Amino acid sequence: MGLSHRGGYLSFNKNIMQKFFLYARKSTDVEDKQILSIEAQIAELRAFAKNEGLNIVEELIEKQSAKIPGRPIFDAMLNRIEQGEANGIISWHPDRLARNSVDGGKIIYLLDCGRIIALKFHQFWFEPTPQGKFMLNIAFGQSKYYVDSLSENVKRGMRQKVRRGEYPGLAPIGYFNDPRIKNVVVDEKKSEIVRQMFELYSQGNSRLEDISNFLAQHGITSRNHKPLKRDRISYILSNPFYVGFFRYSKELYEGKHQPVISKKIFDTVQNILKQKGRPHHKTKNEPQAFCGLLKCGICGMGITGEYKVKRQKNGNIHDYIYYHCTRKNKAIKCSEPFIRQESLDEQVSFLLQKFSLSEDWAKQLLAMLEKDKSDNAQSSAAFVQETRNTIETIKTKLQRLLDSYLEQDIERETYLEKKAKFMGEKKSLEEKIIHFEQKRTGWLEPMKDWIKEAENLPKIARENNLFAKKVIAKKVFGSNLRLAARKVVLVELKNGDNSPQTPWAALGAAREKIGKILDCRILVAPRGIEPRLPG
């Protein structure tokens, strides 16, 4: 009796035909890491059964953890034993049958009832006596204790990992898990798309559907290659991971990973999400590409799009997309007619061409941009030092807050709320220092992006990617496009000194006033490379 490395027993039920289920199990969980593969278990158990002269009714294989009850194959095996299909089980070890008290109890109960008259293990000796069942109970208990201890050790390791700022889960979009350093690192290509996504939504002109289409255009889709759902987009936009934090067990931690956006942009996005967080009712028509781009020239309301299908008597079917005024202004009876998407696309594309930058101009401006970089960026040492002192004060407050929580002087909810507040203040101050130290050169990269976008305008205008056109049209025209008598009209907004409000407006004004300009320096102000109205 008791534990042994190998063996079997001479059954006390000699007059009963013994029929065995061979049960092999291995999960992908940590507790089964050192266990033989299922194929190896079966090979060893077949040889064991042959040597012992055991009658195997069926071989059952399960690839699932035994930590919790509910294994379908195991439960079905016990039901079949109760129905008399077999009266014994062959397995590698008792921990293959149970690592929880419920399943272990079922085995003991079936032994007590006589439904199971024999248990054979390759790595454990069992006989159906009170002492044998006692030892089997101990084996089941040891298996459960091992799982419980392992689980607690894993949780403890996870808690220590997050305290070091290491994210313990799967990396979100824009990052990937690097197994070499066992941490999350930036995916250079996708993180740039994520950064553009946040900046696009922070402007307040885009819907969640627009962001989903933007990501899809850049290859970020669901597993079935469809645009991401609204709730998924909302989750991504509200994930603090992109600003350098992460949540674990509902608590906010500062991560070691590199942020891809600033806290200022993240906070702006959160405010927009809250403002647009009202319940949305589904409509019969899916949002069309140019929705939200134009306003009605008569009543000032938005222009929306609808998908229509026309069926002719001869059986031909034609589908169209029309755009029309929403007519939500009850004070004005709007008579603006509808417009076909093809016509709208043609007019928007024509307008975009007027704001493009030639290749020669782009090269000249980029060359001037490189020369204009200054390595003498000045910063105020007093301001930076004062801000750093404030950061150190916040760190002290965070430590005191943690001490108060550990001493049970404050509730967990209060602790989490104040911790998130202090960490947010600390992050804002750190970004303020970076911004202050780099403000002299902070406009260079945006200007470089603007030059590249302006040079790329003709290509976007020629292509059939309507969403890309809408995105760039929002940047170029803002909310200044009107639809009047089926014509797309640009309303020019100027400053008090009659100068254009944006670089795009300045570029358009320059082209309109002078025509084909041979020298791009007419757009350059003395204080730097900034598009301005010539004159």
C-alpha positions, 0 to 999 in steps of 0.5 A: 500500500501507499506510494510507489514509482511503478506497479499495479495490484491484484484486484480483490474483485476477481470475479468481475470483468475489469474494463478500463478507460485509458485517460491521458491529459496535458494542458498548456498551463504552467503546472503541466510544463514538466509532464510527458506529452500526451503521445508519450503518456499513451505509449507508456500506458499501452505498454503498461496495460499490455504487461499487466494484461488489462482490457482497455475499452477506449483511449480518452485524450483531454487537453485541458487544465484540471485546476477547476471542475468541468472538463468535458471528456473527464465528466463524460468518462465518469458518466459512462463508468456509472452506466457500466461501460467500464469499471476502471481507469488507467492513467499516468498519475492521480494528478492527471485525473484531478487537481481540484477537490470536486473531481477528486471527490467524484473518483473517491465516491465512485470507488465507495459505490463500487462503480470503480473497482480498479485504478491503475497508475504508471507512477502511483500504487493504489489498492481499493482498501481504506488505506489505499483510498486515504493515500489516493486522497493525499495524492489528490490533495498534493496535486491541489496544493501544488496548483494553489501554491503555483497560482499564488507564486505566479500572482506574486511574480505578476505583482512584482513585475507591474511594480517594476513598470513591466506590463504583464499582458499582451501588447496593445496595437502599436507595440509587441511583446519582445521575448528577449527582454520579456517586456513590451517594445514599440512597433515603429510602423504601427505606433506611427499609425496609432499616433496619427489616429490619436491626433486625428481624433483629437481634432474633434472632426472624426467619428469612431467609424472614421477612425476604424476606416483609417486604421483599416486603410493602414492594415489594422483590422480585426482577425477576419480582416474587417474594420474594427468595431466602434467599441474596440476603437473606443477602448483603444482611444481610452487606453492609458498604455499609449501615454506611458501607463497601464492598468493591472487589477484596476490599479494604474501603474507607470510603465517602462515602455515608451509612450507614443502620444503626449498626455495633452493629446490623450486628455483631449481625446478623453474629453471628446469621447465623453462629449460623444458618449451619448447612446447612438441609435443604429440607422438603416444606412451605414455612414458614407465616406464624405459624411461630416465633411461639408455643410449646407450652403443654405441652412448651415446644417450637415451634409449626410450620405445615403446608399440607394438601390434602384431596380428597373423593370427589365431586372437591372439593378443600380446602386448609388450613394447620394449626399443631401442636407440633413435639414435639421434647421427648423427655422429655414426651409432648405431647398438644397438638392441632393448630389451624387457621390461621383460628382462630389468626389470630382469637385473635392478632388479638384479643390485639393489639387489647388493646395498642392506643393510641387516637387521642386518647391518641396525639395527647396523647403525641405533643404531650407528646413534642414538649414534652419535647425538650431542646436542652440535651443535655450531653456530656462534652468530656473523653470526646469528645476522648479518643475523637477522639484514639484515632481519630487514632491509628488513622488513623496506624496505618492509614497506617503499615500501608499504608506497610508493605504498599507497602514489601512488609514485610507480605503482602497477606492480613495487610494486608487483615485488619489494615486491616479490623480498624482500620477497624472500631475507628474506625467503632465509636469514631465511632459512640460519639461520636455516641451519647454526644452524642445520648443525652439525646434518643436515645429520642425517635424510638423512642418516637414510632415506638412510639406510631405502632405502638400506634395502628396495631395495630387496623388490622393486627389487622383486615387479612389480612396474616398476616406483618405480624401476626407481625412486630408480635406479635413486638414486642408479645409477644416469645416469651411466647405459648403454645398450650394446648388450642388457645387462645393464651395470653400469659405475663406476665413482670414485673420484680422489683418486679412492674412490666411489662418492656416498654412494650407490657406496661405499656400492656396492664396499664394498659388491663386495670386501669383500662379506658377511661382518659381521661387518657394522662398516667397512663402518663407517668413524671416523667423522661420519656414512658415507658409504665409501670404505673399505680398 
